[in-house]
Amino acid sequence: MKQTLIALLSIFCFTSTSPETEVAKPANALKGAPPASSNYATVFDDLNLEARGLSRPVFEYALEGMQKMMDARPVLSIVDMSQPSSKKRLYIIDLAKRKLLFNTYVAHGRNSGQLTAMKFSNTNSSFQSSLGFYQTLGTYQGKHGLSLQLKGLERGFNDNAFSRAIVMHGADYVCEDMILNTGRLGRSQGCPAVSNAESKPIIQAIKNGSCLFIYSPDPTYLKKSAFLG
């Protein structure tokens, strides 16, 4: 009887998991990608992004697309072109640190519209902005100083960005004085240009493999984007 009891206790101890035992967690399908977007669901409220003009659906679109990027760093840049250029419509969020790094002005292409961008193109010499998800690449010194190369990831929407020399750079027409004088920012040749004062820290924060999402409620893009839905 005693031997039977000892045997039963041994089986019980072998098959039970103690509180200190670590259970293996499933590996993330994308190396370097952030965990499931639900882990970042509270970032929108924690950072009070709605009060800063960003809508929750746009934030969720950005998270959804970022999950489909390979090796994306958890720094998410959103250009919300549903807002006019007189608004601070660029949001750069460090998801891992749950910190809003920048909320500032960004220009759109001269042929995309005046105050608000309404038309978008993936065509060379269109001087229009291109919608969709981009991967940030390396930097170089160009005519605008330090500039950031961008790789468009969406075929038909922004995959000509590199050949069009669509980059992030600083520009003197991105400033509040321009808004006071004209009611809007100046416009680029299609690049998401930022202010000269902020261009270097912004570029340093997002270079080398982070996600940039340029959004507009364009029905064709929202329906056909491979990164959404």
N, C-alpha and C positions, 0 to 999 in steps of 0.2 A: 504493500500500500504506500509506504514511504517512498519507495523508488518510483512508483507511478506518479506520485505528486510532484517529485523533483523533475521528472521528465516533462510533465505538463507545464511547469513553471519555466523550464528552459525554452520550450517552444514559444510560449507567450512572450518572453523577453526578446527572443530573436526576431519575432515578427512585428513587434511593436516599435513605433518611432518615438524617440525621446524628444522633448522640447528643443534640445540643442541640435538635433539632426537637420541638416540643410537639404531641402528638396530642390532638385535641379529645375532651373527655370528654362523655358523654351528660348532658343536663340533667336535674335532678331533676324528676319529674313533679309534685310538690307544692311550690309556691313556699314557701320557708322551712321546709319539713319536713326532718327529719334524713335522712341517707343510708340505704341499706338497713340493716335491723336487724342484719345480720351484722357491720356496722362497730362495733356496740355489744355484740356477743356476749360479749366478754371483760369488760365492765363489771361483770357479776354477780360474777365471780371476783375481779377486781381490787379491788373494794370489800368483798369478803368478806360479801356480803349473806346468804348462807345461815346464817352464824354469828349474824346479827342476827335470824333468824327468818323471812326471806322465802324462799319456795321458788322454784326456777328456773322452773317452769311459769307461776307467777303473773307473774314478771318478763317472761317471753316473751309472755304474753298482753298485758301492758301495752304492750310494744314494738310488737306486731302491730297493736293498735288505734290507737296513736299515728301509725303510718305512714299511716293512712287519714284522718287529720285534715288539713284544709287550713290551711296557714300556722301549724302548731304550733311553738312555740318548743321547743328541745331541753332543756326542764326537765320531768321526769316525776315526778308525784306518785302514789303507790300507797297506797290504804287496803286492807289485807288483813283483811277481816272474817271470814275463817276462823279468825283468832286472837281470843282473848278480849280485852276492853277493858283488862284488867290488864297486857297486853303492849304494848310500843312497836310498834304496827302501822301507823304512818304513815311512809312512806319518800319522801323528796324528793331526787331525783337530778339533778344537772346533767350531762347526758350529754356535752355538748361539752367540759366541763372534767374529766369523769370523776371527779366528786366527790359524795360523799354530803353533802348540805346539812343535812338533818334526819332523825333517826330518833326518833320520839316518840309520845306518846299521842294518841288521837283517839276521840271519843265516837260512839255510834250512837243511833238513835232509840229513844225509850222503849218503843214498842210493837213494836220489832224483837226484843227479848229482854232478858234480865238481864245475865249476864256476857258471853255471846256472841250476836251478832246472828243470828237464825234466820229471821226473816220480813222481807220487803221489799215496798215498795209505791210506786206512782207517783201515788197518789190524794191529793187535798187532805184535810187534817185527819186523815190516817192516823197521823201521828207515827211513821212508820217511815222507815228509810233507803231509798235507791234505788240500785240497782246500775248499773254501766256507766261509760261514758266521758263526761266533762264537759270543756267548754272554760272556762277561767277568764276572767272579764270584769274590769270595773273595781271600784273600791272605793267605799265610802260610810261615813258615820258613822251608826250606828244605836244601838239600846238596849244593844248589847254593845260599843260602841266601833267601832273600825275593823273593817269586815266586807268580805268578798269575794263578789261576785255570781258565780253559776255558771250555765252554760247546759248543760242535759242534751241530749246528742246522740243518744240512743237512743229511738226511738219505742216507746211502750208500757212502757218501763222507767224512764226518768228525764226525759222531755221536758216534764214538768210542773214541773220543779225551780224554774224562774224564777217561775212563778205561785204556787208553794207557798212562796216565799221561803226556799228551801233555799240557804243561804250558808255560807261558812266564817267562823267568828268565835271569839273567845276566851270561855271560861267558867270560873267558879271551881270547878265540879265536875269539871274535868279536871285532876287533880293526884294526886300519890302519897299525900297524906294521905287522900284519899277511898278509894283502894285499900286502905290500911292499916286504915281504919275499917270498910269495907263489903265488901272483897274485889273490888271493881270500880269503874270510873268511874261518875260520874253520867251521865244520859242526856239527850239533846236532844229536840227536836220533829221530828227527822229530819235536822238539819244535822250535817256533819262538824266538830264543835266541837273546838278545841284549847285548850291552856292559855293563860291570860291572859298569862303571862310570855313565851310564844313566838309569840303570834298575830300581832303586828305584823311581826317579821322573816320569818315564814313567808308571810304575805300579800304582803309586798313582793317576796319571791323568786319567787312563782308567778303573780302577777297578769298580766292583759293577754295572754291567748293561749297559755297552757301547757296541758298535758294532765293531768287528774285522773282516775284510774281507781279506782273502788270495786268491790272484788272479793269474791265469796263463791262457793263451789262449788255454786251453785244450778243444778240440771240444766236448768230451763226457760231460764234466762238463757244458760247456756253453749251450749245448742242453738240458740237463736233470735237471739242477738246478731248484728247485721249487721257488727259490727266484728271479730268473731272467726271464723276459719275461712272 
